[in-house]
């Protein structure tokens, strides 16, 4: 359409559509070059990305053509109908940050706005205030492009994250399952989980934590705050957390996972990724020894873990060793167990036990002598003391507490 005919158009919106159509037909290459140069000058993310100039030119051409087609009110050719969505999908796969891509679409708008105003000025339409106001059609076209791009970008990003999670989960499952000890499985897990193959790994198993529970997010946040590489692996009935310790003692890191303490949790340290499968099993053995919620390290729970590894054997030991004490009247039984437990948890000092349970030292001494008489074991003989300790550890566990009556 000639300038004279454009000038004769009385409807400002129709004039915008005609100007947009003329730009699409005659100035698209110029607008693309202008937009590409401005983007490369103003947005540093593109300079360090894997987006080539040819790729950028092609994508800019398609999105600008789509915006001008929409602003012109023309039917959208099938060759560009998904141009904005394609830009979102492609740039998400190229891991270009979304803010940089939004910047590119704002540049699209600015380039098109300037071109429409210049074209309107050339034919004398900018003096008409309604013409400038009707330029909202251009904004709406680019805004629609932007919305389609963002939806596609986020959907692709979500799909990529799910795929990455699946790959990470598969690598973890292989590491602790059929690939345990396999160097290839260890290398794959190191790559997928971002953990060093030879580093010390804190392994925590938490029983029955609901999938994606806030407590797990809190634990991950705390580990990130310490700068510790980590991975959380969800399984049907447990959550496994791997945290790369480096030179840090496990005891210093364990408190950062306190949010998981509402469930029964066992923890131990694996000397490298190849030992993670074994560490998971050992952490589970700690869980079996816990009478209730809490987070405990295997290093502080060896006896409890050992005696609860075979509950039937542990129960037989407790019945054999502590049967006489369990047969006492409830009040007397409670007093005996209170004194014996405190003694086993202390350094063997009668005075210390007396102070902790608020009893006279002679009362403590008499109770301990009664324990020796009833069980036939001596607290001063190492083998007997170990036997009593193992029996008591079983009694403190889930099955033992029931037998003991709480």
C-alpha positions as CSV (number, residue, x, y, z in Angstrom):
1,X,0.0,0.0,0.0
2,X,1.4,3.5,-0.8
3,X,2.1,6.2,1.7
4,X,-0.8,8.2,0.3
5,X,-3.2,5.4,0.9
6,X,-1.8,4.8,4.4
7,X,-2.3,8.5,5.2
8,X,-5.9,8.2,4.0
9,X,-6.7,5.5,6.5
10,X,-9.0,6.9,9.1
11,X,-8.9,4.0,11.6
12,X,-5.7,4.3,13.7
13,X,-5.7,0.6,14.5
14,X,-6.0,-0.2,10.8
15,X,-3.1,2.1,10.1
16,X,-1.0,0.2,12.7
17,X,-1.9,-3.1,11.1
18,X,-1.0,-1.8,7.6
19,X,2.3,-0.4,8.9
20,X,3.1,-3.7,10.6
21,X,2.3,-5.5,7.4
22,X,4.5,-3.3,5.3
23,X,7.4,-3.8,7.8
24,X,6.9,-7.5,7.6
25,X,7.0,-7.5,3.8
26,X,9.8,-5.0,3.2
27,X,11.9,-4.5,6.4
28,X,12.1,-7.8,8.2
29,X,15.8,-8.5,7.4
30,X,16.8,-5.0,8.5
31,X,14.8,-5.4,11.8
32,X,16.4,-8.8,12.4
33,X,19.9,-7.4,12.0
34,X,19.2,-4.5,14.2
35,X,17.7,-6.7,16.9
36,X,20.6,-9.2,16.8
37,X,23.2,-6.5,17.1
38,X,21.4,-4.8,20.0
39,X,20.9,-8.1,21.8
40,X,24.6,-9.1,21.4
41,X,25.6,-5.7,22.7
42,X,23.2,-5.4,25.6
43,X,22.8,-9.0,26.9
44,X,26.1,-10.6,28.1
45,X,24.5,-14.0,28.6
46,X,24.3,-14.5,24.9
47,X,28.0,-13.9,24.5
48,X,28.9,-16.8,26.8
49,X,26.1,-19.1,25.7
50,X,26.2,-21.8,23.1
51,X,23.8,-19.7,20.9
52,X,25.5,-19.1,17.5
53,X,24.9,-15.9,15.5
54,X,23.2,-18.0,12.8
55,X,20.9,-19.6,15.4
56,X,20.2,-16.2,16.8
57,X,19.4,-14.7,13.4
58,X,17.1,-17.5,12.5
59,X,15.2,-17.4,15.8
60,X,14.9,-13.6,15.8
61,X,13.6,-13.7,12.2
62,X,10.8,-16.1,13.2
63,X,9.8,-14.4,16.4
64,X,9.8,-10.9,14.8
65,X,7.8,-12.2,11.8
66,X,5.3,-13.8,14.3
67,X,4.9,-10.5,16.2
68,X,4.5,-8.4,13.0
69,X,2.0,-11.0,11.6
70,X,-0.1,-10.7,14.7
71,X,0.1,-6.9,14.8
72,X,-0.9,-6.8,11.2
73,X,-3.9,-9.0,11.9
74,X,-2.9,-11.5,9.2
75,X,-3.4,-15.3,9.4
76,X,-0.3,-16.9,10.9
77,X,1.5,-19.2,8.5
78,X,2.1,-22.7,9.9
79,X,5.8,-22.2,9.5
80,X,6.0,-19.6,12.3
81,X,2.9,-20.3,14.4
82,X,5.0,-21.9,17.1
83,X,8.1,-19.7,16.7
84,X,7.9,-18.1,20.2
85,X,7.3,-21.5,21.9
86,X,10.2,-23.0,19.9
87,X,12.4,-20.2,21.2
88,X,11.5,-21.1,24.7
89,X,12.1,-24.8,24.3
90,X,15.4,-24.4,22.4
91,X,16.8,-21.8,24.8
92,X,15.8,-23.9,27.8
93,X,17.7,-26.8,26.4
94,X,20.7,-24.6,25.8
95,X,20.4,-23.5,29.4
96,X,20.2,-19.8,28.6
97,X,18.8,-18.1,31.7
98,X,15.1,-17.0,31.3
99,X,15.8,-13.4,32.3
100,X,18.2,-13.1,29.3
101,X,15.6,-14.5,27.0
102,X,13.0,-12.1,28.4
103,X,15.5,-9.3,27.7
104,X,15.6,-10.5,24.0
105,X,11.9,-10.3,23.7
106,X,11.9,-6.8,25.2
107,X,14.4,-5.8,22.6
108,X,12.1,-7.3,19.9
109,X,9.4,-4.9,21.2
110,X,11.7,-1.9,21.3
111,X,12.9,-2.6,17.7
112,X,9.4,-3.0,16.4
113,X,8.1,0.0,18.3
114,X,10.9,2.2,16.9
115,X,10.2,0.9,13.4
116,X,6.5,1.5,13.5
117,X,6.9,5.0,14.9
118,X,9.6,5.8,12.2
119,X,7.3,4.5,9.5
120,X,4.4,6.4,10.9
121,X,6.5,9.6,11.1
122,X,7.5,9.1,7.4
123,X,3.9,9.1,6.3
124,X,2.8,11.7,8.8
125,X,0.7,9.5,11.0
126,X,2.5,10.2,14.3
127,X,0.9,13.6,14.6
128,X,-2.3,11.7,15.1
129,X,-2.4,10.9,18.9
130,X,-4.7,7.9,18.2
131,X,-2.1,6.3,16.0
132,X,0.4,6.2,18.8
133,X,-2.2,5.0,21.3
134,X,-3.2,2.2,18.9
135,X,0.4,1.0,18.9
136,X,-0.8,-1.1,21.8
137,X,-1.5,-3.7,19.1
138,X,2.2,-4.1,18.7
139,X,2.7,-4.5,22.5
140,X,0.0,-7.1,22.6
141,X,1.6,-9.1,19.8
142,X,5.0,-9.2,21.5
143,X,3.4,-9.9,24.8
144,X,1.6,-12.9,23.4
145,X,4.9,-14.1,21.9
146,X,6.5,-13.6,25.3
147,X,3.8,-15.6,27.1
148,X,4.1,-18.5,24.7
149,X,7.9,-18.5,25.1
150,X,7.8,-18.4,28.9
151,X,5.3,-21.3,29.0
152,X,7.4,-23.4,26.7
153,X,10.6,-22.5,28.5
154,X,9.2,-23.5,31.9
155,X,7.6,-26.7,30.6
156,X,10.9,-27.7,29.0
157,X,12.8,-26.8,32.1
158,X,10.5,-28.9,34.2
159,X,10.8,-31.8,31.8
160,X,14.6,-31.5,31.8
161,X,14.6,-31.4,35.6
162,X,12.4,-34.5,35.8
163,X,14.7,-36.3,33.3
164,X,17.7,-35.3,35.3
165,X,16.1,-36.5,38.5
166,X,15.3,-39.8,36.8
167,X,18.9,-40.2,35.7
168,X,20.2,-39.3,39.1
169,X,17.8,-41.7,40.8
170,X,18.7,-44.5,38.4
171,X,22.5,-43.9,39.1
172,X,21.9,-44.0,42.9
173,X,19.7,-47.1,42.7
174,X,22.4,-48.9,40.6
175,X,25.1,-47.8,43.0
176,X,23.4,-49.3,46.0
177,X,21.9,-52.3,44.1
178,X,23.2,-54.4,41.3
179,X,26.2,-52.1,40.6
180,X,27.5,-52.0,44.2
181,X,31.3,-52.0,44.1
182,X,31.3,-51.8,40.2
183,X,33.8,-49.1,39.2
184,X,31.6,-48.1,36.2
185,X,28.6,-47.6,38.5
186,X,30.7,-45.6,40.9
187,X,31.9,-43.3,38.1
188,X,28.4,-42.9,36.7
189,X,27.1,-42.1,40.2
190,X,29.9,-39.5,40.8
191,X,29.0,-37.8,37.5
192,X,25.2,-37.9,38.0
193,X,25.2,-37.0,41.7
194,X,28.0,-34.5,41.6
195,X,29.9,-36.3,44.4
196,X,33.6,-37.2,44.5
197,X,34.4,-40.9,44.2
198,X,36.9,-41.1,47.0
199,X,35.5,-38.6,49.4
200,X,34.0,-39.6,52.8
201,X,30.2,-39.6,52.5
202,X,27.8,-39.1,55.3
203,X,24.9,-41.5,54.6
204,X,21.6,-40.9,56.3
205,X,18.5,-43.1,56.0
206,X,15.2,-41.7,57.2
207,X,12.3,-44.1,57.6
208,X,8.9,-43.2,56.1
209,X,9.5,-39.5,55.4
210,X,6.7,-38.3,53.0
211,X,7.9,-37.6,49.5
212,X,9.2,-34.0,49.0
213,X,8.4,-33.2,52.6
214,X,9.4,-29.7,53.8
215,X,11.9,-31.4,56.3
216,X,13.9,-32.7,53.4
217,X,14.0,-29.3,51.8
218,X,15.2,-27.8,55.0
219,X,17.9,-30.4,55.3
220,X,19.1,-29.7,51.7
221,X,19.1,-25.9,52.4
222,X,21.3,-26.4,55.5
223,X,23.7,-28.7,53.6
224,X,24.0,-26.0,50.8
225,X,24.7,-23.4,53.4
226,X,27.7,-25.4,54.5
227,X,28.9,-25.8,50.9
228,X,28.5,-29.6,51.0
229,X,27.7,-31.4,47.8
230,X,24.8,-33.7,48.5
231,X,22.1,-35.9,47.0
232,X,18.6,-37.0,48.3
233,X,17.3,-40.3,47.0
234,X,13.6,-41.1,47.6
235,X,12.7,-44.7,47.8
236,X,9.2,-46.3,48.6
237,X,9.7,-46.4,52.4
238,X,12.7,-44.2,53.1
239,X,14.7,-41.1,52.2
240,X,18.5,-41.5,51.7
241,X,20.7,-38.5,52.0
242,X,24.3,-38.5,50.9
243,X,26.5,-35.6,51.9
244,X,30.1,-35.2,50.9
245,X,32.1,-34.6,54.1
246,X,35.6,-33.9,52.9
247,X,37.6,-33.3,56.1
248,X,34.5,-32.4,58.2
249,X,33.7,-34.8,61.1
250,X,30.3,-36.4,60.7
251,X,29.3,-35.3,64.2
252,X,29.7,-31.6,63.1
253,X,27.4,-32.1,60.0
254,X,24.7,-34.3,61.5
255,X,23.0,-31.4,63.4
256,X,22.3,-29.7,60.1
257,X,19.9,-32.6,59.4
258,X,17.9,-32.1,62.6
259,X,14.7,-31.5,60.6
260,X,14.6,-35.2,59.8
261,X,14.6,-36.1,63.5
262,X,10.9,-36.3,63.5
263,X,11.4,-39.8,62.0
264,X,13.6,-42.7,62.8
265,X,16.9,-42.0,61.1
266,X,20.2,-43.9,61.0
267,X,23.5,-42.5,59.8
268,X,27.0,-43.7,59.1
269,X,30.0,-42.7,57.0
270,X,31.1,-44.4,53.8
271,X,34.7,-44.2,52.8
272,X,34.0,-43.3,49.1
273,X,31.0,-43.9,46.8
274,X,31.9,-47.5,46.4
275,X,30.9,-48.1,50.0
276,X,27.6,-46.3,49.9
277,X,25.5,-49.5,49.5
278,X,27.0,-51.0,52.6
279,X,26.6,-47.7,54.5
280,X,22.9,-47.6,53.6
281,X,22.5,-51.1,55.1
282,X,24.4,-50.1,58.2
283,X,22.2,-47.0,58.6
284,X,19.1,-49.2,58.4
285,X,20.5,-51.3,61.2
286,X,20.6,-48.2,63.4
287,X,17.0,-47.5,62.6
288,X,16.0,-51.0,63.8
289,X,17.6,-50.2,67.1
290,X,15.7,-46.9,67.7
291,X,12.7,-47.1,70.0
292,X,11.3,-43.9,68.5
293,X,12.0,-40.8,66.3
294,X,15.5,-39.4,66.3
295,X,18.7,-39.2,64.3
296,X,21.6,-41.4,65.5
297,X,25.0,-42.1,64.2
298,X,26.2,-45.8,64.0
299,X,29.4,-44.8,65.8
300,X,27.4,-44.1,68.9
301,X,25.1,-47.0,68.5
302,X,27.2,-50.1,67.8
303,X,25.9,-52.3,70.5
304,X,22.3,-51.4,69.9
305,X,22.7,-51.9,66.1
306,X,24.4,-55.3,66.6
307,X,21.9,-56.7,69.1
308,X,18.9,-55.5,67.1
309,X,20.3,-56.8,63.7
310,X,18.7,-60.1,64.7
311,X,15.7,-59.3,66.8
312,X,15.0,-63.0,67.6
313,X,18.5,-63.6,68.8
314,X,18.5,-60.3,70.8
315,X,15.2,-61.2,72.4
316,X,16.5,-64.6,73.4
317,X,19.6,-63.0,75.0
318,X,17.4,-60.5,76.9
319,X,15.1,-63.2,78.2
320,X,18.1,-65.4,79.2
321,X,20.0,-62.6,81.0
322,X,17.3,-60.3,82.3
323,X,14.4,-62.8,82.8
324,X,14.8,-62.6,86.6
325,X,14.7,-58.9,86.7
326,X,11.7,-58.8,84.3
327,X,9.8,-61.2,86.7
328,X,10.1,-58.7,89.7
329,X,7.1,-56.7,90.8
330,X,6.6,-53.6,88.6
331,X,7.9,-51.0,91.1
332,X,10.9,-53.1,92.0
333,X,11.6,-53.9,88.4
334,X,11.5,-50.2,87.4
335,X,13.9,-49.3,90.1
336,X,16.4,-52.0,89.1
337,X,16.3,-51.1,85.5
338,X,16.6,-47.4,86.2
339,X,19.8,-48.0,88.3
340,X,21.3,-50.5,85.8
341,X,20.7,-48.3,82.7
342,X,22.2,-45.3,84.4
343,X,25.2,-47.3,85.5
344,X,25.8,-48.7,82.0
345,X,25.5,-45.2,80.6
346,X,28.0,-43.7,83.1
347,X,31.7,-44.3,83.8
348,X,30.9,-47.0,86.4
349,X,30.9,-44.6,89.4
350,X,28.3,-45.3,92.1
351,X,28.4,-41.7,93.2
352,X,27.6,-40.5,89.6
353,X,24.7,-42.9,89.4
354,X,23.4,-41.8,92.8
355,X,23.5,-38.1,91.7
356,X,21.7,-38.8,88.4
357,X,18.8,-40.8,89.8
358,X,18.6,-38.9,93.1
359,X,19.2,-41.9,95.3
360,X,21.7,-42.5,98.2
361,X,24.9,-44.3,97.1
362,X,24.1,-47.2,99.4
363,X,20.7,-47.6,97.7
364,X,22.5,-47.7,94.3
365,X,25.1,-50.1,95.6
366,X,22.4,-52.4,97.0
367,X,20.5,-52.4,93.7
368,X,23.5,-53.2,91.6
369,X,24.4,-56.1,94.0
370,X,20.8,-57.3,93.5
371,X,21.2,-57.2,89.7
372,X,24.4,-59.3,90.0
373,X,22.6,-61.8,92.3
374,X,19.5,-62.2,90.1
375,X,21.3,-62.4,86.8
376,X,24.3,-64.3,88.0
377,X,26.6,-61.9,86.2
378,X,29.3,-59.7,87.7
379,X,29.5,-56.0,86.7
380,X,33.2,-56.1,87.4
381,X,33.9,-58.9,84.9
382,X,34.3,-57.5,81.3
383,X,32.6,-60.5,79.5
384,X,29.6,-60.3,82.0
385,X,29.4,-56.6,81.6
386,X,29.3,-56.8,77.8
387,X,26.5,-59.5,78.0
388,X,24.4,-57.3,80.3
389,X,25.0,-54.3,78.1
390,X,23.9,-56.1,74.9
391,X,20.8,-57.5,76.7
392,X,19.9,-54.0,77.9
393,X,20.4,-52.5,74.5
394,X,17.9,-54.9,73.1
395,X,15.5,-54.1,75.9
396,X,15.7,-50.4,75.0
397,X,14.8,-51.1,71.4
398,X,11.3,-51.3,69.9
399,X,10.6,-54.9,70.7
400,X,12.3,-54.7,74.1
401,X,10.3,-51.7,75.3
402,X,7.1,-53.6,74.7
403,X,8.4,-56.6,76.7
404,X,9.6,-54.2,79.4
405,X,6.2,-52.5,79.5
406,X,7.2,-49.1,78.1
